Amino acid sequence: MPKGRLDHKVALITGAARGQGAAEARLFVREGATVIATDILEDALSELTNEIGDGATAYPLDVSDESKWLACVTEIESRFGGLDVLINNAGIARSAPLLETSLDDYLAVIQVNQVGCFLGMRHAGALMARSGGGSIVNVSSTGGLEGVPQMIGYAASKHAITGMSRTAAIELAEHSIRVNSLHPGGVDTDMIGPASERRAVDYGFLPLSRLADPDEIARAALFLASDESSYCTGTALLVDGGFMAGPTHWTPPEA
Ligand SMILES: NC(=O)c1ccc[n+]([C@@H]2O[C@H](COP(=O)([O-])OP(=O)(O)OC[C@H]3O[C@@H](n4cnc5c(N)ncnc54)[C@H](O)[C@@H]3O)[C@@H](O)[C@H]2O)c1
């Protein structure tokens, strides 16, 4: 067997039934990890772990439910003995103008994206500390570094993930746990609409002129999860096709 970049590591991925989380589950198992793939979409999750086969275990987990986190962590500890990698990937988005956003809609996004990430670090992080350390990757967004029109709850939750990741990086270093945030730009997944619609958009406003494939985000998550990033903690890794580099269609005024 060739050496994998995650050999002997146990990794928990949230929101793994589809999109980026599923791409990470497939890649991490190929790289030698034992993956606990979690989501609320139980059928899609079982399909994924059946497809992957050895190395992947499905575990239903709503990231916003603290009791489910506690049960999941207890199960991982008794079954696998510890945890080395946590990918806090689960997320939802709701879109409406600020002046038409209800408190319920705002809080629904915060509960999954922000509280879910906190609960993951709080409880899976505690298991990682008992296991001797590891790597936490919190999936934020370019929307965790700049505003997102029509998505006030999403931008708030993703900025919170950026700040929580930096704070956790400082606090958890003494437990040999590294914590980094990952900031995708547009990714070709169902989160941003049906495939036919999202592929019909002209992405010329992006330097790379296209959405990311989920595998391209998974490879960045792999770097942060693996020991190859052993000196990275508290960093915010952009994988955005150049979106945050600056405007593409700006010409300086003539002197
Ligand atoms: N797609 C993009 O353009 C984009 C850009 C930047 C960041 N992101 C972030 O990347 C992450 C992955 O998103 P994706 O693009 O793969 O979208 P996706 O919608 O395909 O996947 C999100 C997954 O999270 C799961 N999920 C939702 N609520 C949950 C809950 N309460 N508990 C557990 N799982 C839950 C969903 O069932 C789904 O499987 C999200 O955090 C998202 O905010 C996405």
The ligand as an SDF file (V2000), in Angstrom:
LIG
                    3D

 44 48  0  0  0  0  0  0  0  0999 V2000
  -20.9800   26.1640   -2.2390 N   0  0  0  0  0  0  0  0  0  0  0  0
  -20.3650   27.3220   -2.0500 C   0  0  0  0  0  0  0  0  0  0  0  0
  -20.2940   28.1580   -2.9740 O   0  0  0  0  0  0  0  0  0  0  0  0
  -19.6930   27.6300   -0.7290 C   0  0  0  0  0  0  0  0  0  0  0  0
  -18.8180   28.7250   -0.6680 C   0  0  0  0  0  0  0  0  0  0  0  0
  -18.1640   29.0180    0.5110 C   0  0  0  0  0  0  0  0  0  0  0  0
  -18.3830   28.2230    1.6270 C   0  0  0  0  0  0  0  0  0  0  0  0
  -19.2480   27.1710    1.5520 N   0  0  0  0  0  0  0  0  0  0  0  0
  -19.4210   26.3560    2.7630 C   0  0  0  0  0  0  0  0  0  0  0  0
  -18.9540   25.0520    2.5020 O   0  0  0  0  0  0  0  0  0  0  0  0
  -19.6270   24.1280    3.3750 C   0  0  0  0  0  0  0  0  0  0  0  0
  -20.1290   22.9560    2.5680 C   0  0  0  0  0  0  0  0  0  0  0  0
  -21.1460   23.3890    1.6810 O   0  0  0  0  0  0  0  0  0  0  0  0
  -21.4140   22.7430    0.2370 P   0  0  0  0  0  0  0  0  0  0  0  0
  -21.0190   23.7310   -0.7590 O   0  0  0  0  0  0  0  0  0  0  0  0
  -20.8260   21.3830    0.1780 O   0  0  0  0  0  0  0  0  0  0  0  0
  -23.0220   22.7020    0.2590 O   0  0  0  0  0  0  0  0  0  0  0  0
  -24.0620   21.4980    0.3860 P   0  0  0  0  0  0  0  0  0  0  0  0
  -25.3640   22.1610    0.6290 O   0  0  0  0  0  0  0  0  0  0  0  0
  -23.9400   20.5780   -0.7660 O   0  0  0  0  0  0  0  0  0  0  0  0
  -23.5790   20.6960    1.7010 O   0  0  0  0  0  0  0  0  0  0  0  0
  -23.8640   21.1040    2.9970 C   0  0  0  0  0  0  0  0  0  0  0  0
  -24.1500   19.8710    3.8330 C   0  0  0  0  0  0  0  0  0  0  0  0
  -24.4240   20.2860    5.1800 O   0  0  0  0  0  0  0  0  0  0  0  0
  -25.4870   19.4880    5.6550 C   0  0  0  0  0  0  0  0  0  0  0  0
  -26.2090   20.1070    6.7580 N   0  0  0  0  0  0  0  0  0  0  0  0
  -27.0620   21.1510    6.7200 C   0  0  0  0  0  0  0  0  0  0  0  0
  -27.5560   21.3900    7.9440 N   0  0  0  0  0  0  0  0  0  0  0  0
  -26.9890   20.4890    8.7830 C   0  0  0  0  0  0  0  0  0  0  0  0
  -27.0960   20.2270   10.1670 C   0  0  0  0  0  0  0  0  0  0  0  0
  -27.9240   20.9390   10.9590 N   0  0  0  0  0  0  0  0  0  0  0  0
  -26.3460   19.2240   10.6880 N   0  0  0  0  0  0  0  0  0  0  0  0
  -25.5460   18.4870    9.8960 C   0  0  0  0  0  0  0  0  0  0  0  0
  -25.4050   18.6620    8.5720 N   0  0  0  0  0  0  0  0  0  0  0  0
  -26.1360   19.6580    8.0280 C   0  0  0  0  0  0  0  0  0  0  0  0
  -26.3860   19.3060    4.4410 C   0  0  0  0  0  0  0  0  0  0  0  0
  -27.2870   18.2320    4.6160 O   0  0  0  0  0  0  0  0  0  0  0  0
  -25.3780   19.0860    3.3350 C   0  0  0  0  0  0  0  0  0  0  0  0
  -25.0510   17.7300    3.1710 O   0  0  0  0  0  0  0  0  0  0  0  0
  -20.7280   24.9430    4.0640 C   0  0  0  0  0  0  0  0  0  0  0  0
  -20.2970   25.3060    5.3550 O   0  0  0  0  0  0  0  0  0  0  0  0
  -20.8460   26.1720    3.1940 C   0  0  0  0  0  0  0  0  0  0  0  0
  -21.3430   27.2920    3.9150 O   0  0  0  0  0  0  0  0  0  0  0  0
  -19.9060   26.8490    0.4020 C   0  0  0  0  0  0  0  0  0  0  0  0
  1  2  1  0
  2  3  2  0
  2  4  1  0
  4  5  1  0
  4 44  2  0
  5  6  2  0
  6  7  1  0
  7  8  2  0
  8  9  1  0
  8 44  1  0
  9 10  1  0
  9 42  1  0
 10 11  1  0
 11 12  1  0
 11 40  1  0
 12 13  1  0
 13 14  1  0
 14 15  2  0
 14 16  1  0
 14 17  1  0
 17 18  1  0
 18 19  2  0
 18 20  1  0
 18 21  1  0
 21 22  1  0
 22 23  1  0
 23 24  1  0
 23 38  1  0
 24 25  1  0
 25 26  1  0
 25 36  1  0
 26 27  1  0
 26 35  1  0
 27 28  2  0
 28 29  1  0
 29 30  1  0
 29 35  2  0
 30 31  1  0
 30 32  2  0
 32 33  1  0
 33 34  2  0
 34 35  1  0
 36 37  1  0
 36 38  1  0
 38 39  1  0
 40 41  1  0
 40 42  1  0
 42 43  1  0
M  CHG  2   8   1  16  -1
M  END
$$$$
